[in-house]
Amino acid sequence: MARAPSYDTVVVLFTRDLRVHDHPALWRACATARTVVPFFVMDPWFSSHAPASGNRAAFLAESLADLRSSLRARHGNLFVRSGDTVGATAELVAKLGADAVMMTEDVSKLARARHDRLARACAARDCRLEVHPGTTVVSPGAIAPAGKDHYAVFTPYWRQWRNAPWRRVLPAPRRVPGPARLAAGRLPSPTAHGRPSSPGRPTGGETAGRARWARWSARHLEAYGEAHDDLPGDRTSRLSAYLHFGCVSPLELARSAEPNEPFVRQLCWRDFHHQVAAAHPDLPRRDYRPRGHRWRRDPAAEDAWRCGRTGVPIVDAAMRQLLAEGFVHNRARMLAASYLVKDLGLDWRVGAAHFADWLTDADLANNAGNWQWVAGTGNDTRPNRRFNLVRQAHRFDPDGSYVRRYVPELAGVKPPHLHEPWRLSVLERKRLDYPAPLHRGLNWGG
Ligand SMILES: Cc1cc2nc3c(=O)[nH]c(=O)nc-3n(C[C@H](O)[C@H](O)[C@H](O)COP(=O)(O)OP(=O)(O)OC[C@H]3O[C@@H](n4cnc5c(N)ncnc54)[C@H](O)[C@@H]3O)c2cc1C
């Protein structure tokens, strides 16, 4: 005999967990309530406070449309409203007399403030608030060194993370029993956000994310360890935006990737930065390890870096990939970031803000965590590490096809000069519409 539900009506508040597979909050709501109300609030706070990314706005709109059709296929719906998330949820709770709100945990300062306000609003309406896992493989804070609230160094975290108990992967609920009468509300349009976006940005949604994983893992997972740094080969999963918006579950990916250690380790890096951000909510703004850096201000150099006109081909290729695709390969992100902070001496926050404007996967924890790692203010155990960009370019883009793909002015230049156009003769350089390296004019390091 089926177990009687313990709730009459439960609101499942979606935030950045836009999927039906392996969604503990949705699963529990469907297992315990007679009526389940999947709910999303288009909160103007995000467009006014978060970086105005057209790529993310479009990806979000597509992900919501996909989620709605997955829920409809299960006799449910996605109910959408605009306004303050807490206010709109409290209003819905009052209107339906909901017994509980269920949602997925998150780590940002905003998410935590939202949670605290929502807890008060629910308590005032005699409604329970349940927070479930699902954003990371292992919840932030679930493992910690003795006497501390988080791991500051990756390797010991990785060792504990691998041995931590993982919850079971949940299937999508077969039926999401929706309310009898409630207006569904309009979904945002993927094109009407009025902000610039990249022509090659990924298409959002759980369906697209799962299809990408199935296709990519069948072809590339096995060789990921050797191939993930091959810049022109572009053989990483490109699942980061799907992970950021929760269109795919990190736990489900980790389970299906096992025992491929190199790939699972990358998912662990993601968890690592999330547990640092949970313990240091100011990570996107403040140095994790202040070391007295004195950053330069140089608006012209910042602009040249943003447009991909620094005169260092591997950096310019990365920066133009960002504008064209809303995505950059990890190795290229590291090199472009390193150039900004270690060669130009500019503040990592300038770079992180531009990445956040354009990356479809822009994520407070991963973006700030990685920028601080490169800048030497974060969790790198070698904070003075400095990449030799030319050596890195020859190593990871040996025939130059990554650079040629994004920097057409250099299409006719062959390696090794392609990665060092300043070594061409004066006459050859004059024929190229390509700048001299920006950092050479600075008396800043080597
Ligand atoms: C300066 C800088 C800024 C970055 N900003 C972001 C960001 O805003 N959002 C973001 O998701 N990643 C960020 N990264 C990490 C990494 O570059 C991307 O996650 C990765 O390139 C995404 O490509 P992929 O999905 O093909 O990765 P894959 O190589 O296929 O890896 C699988 C998944 O593992 C996770 N992952 C891989 N590398 C890292 C890493 N170094 N840190 C954390 N998670 C990782 C991602 O979720 C990724 O999707 C940044 C890295 C640098 C150096």
The ligand as an ORCA input file, in Angstrom:
! r2SCAN-3c Opt
* xyz 0 1
  C      40.160     32.763    -14.129
  C      39.175     31.621    -14.145
  C      37.805     31.862    -13.994
  C      36.895     30.798    -13.980
  N      35.558     31.083    -13.845
  C      34.670     30.050    -13.791
  C      33.279     30.309    -13.631
  O      32.826     31.439    -13.493
  N      32.439     29.248    -13.635
  C      32.884     27.969    -13.765
  O      32.061     27.031    -13.763
  N      34.197     27.700    -13.892
  C      35.099     28.698    -13.918
  N      36.440     28.418    -14.075
  C      36.885     27.011    -14.027
  C      37.029     26.300    -15.384
  O      37.765     27.097    -16.270
  C      35.677     25.961    -16.027
  O      34.852     25.309    -15.095
  C      35.883     25.026    -17.225
  O      36.724     25.624    -18.169
  C      34.544     24.710    -17.852
  O      34.732     23.957    -19.002
  P      34.189     22.481    -19.116
  O      32.787     22.413    -18.636
  O      34.459     22.021    -20.505
  O      35.127     21.752    -18.069
  P      35.577     20.231    -17.912
  O      37.055     20.195    -18.081
  O      34.776     19.336    -18.773
  O      35.303     19.933    -16.366
  C      34.034     19.459    -15.889
  C      33.479     20.386    -14.851
  O      34.351     20.462    -13.727
  C      34.281     21.776    -13.156
  N      35.609     22.419    -13.207
  C      36.594     22.186    -14.085
  N      37.679     22.942    -13.779
  C      37.351     23.667    -12.689
  C      38.017     24.631    -11.892
  N      39.288     25.025    -12.140
  N      37.359     25.195    -10.865
  C      36.083     24.832    -10.568
  N      35.392     23.911    -11.277
  C      36.021     23.335    -12.321
  C      33.317     22.598    -14.020
  O      32.052     22.599    -13.409
  C      33.328     21.812    -15.332
  O      32.151     21.984    -16.096
  C      37.370     29.471    -14.107
  C      38.740     29.238    -14.274
  C      39.628     30.299    -14.296
  C      41.104     30.003    -14.453
*
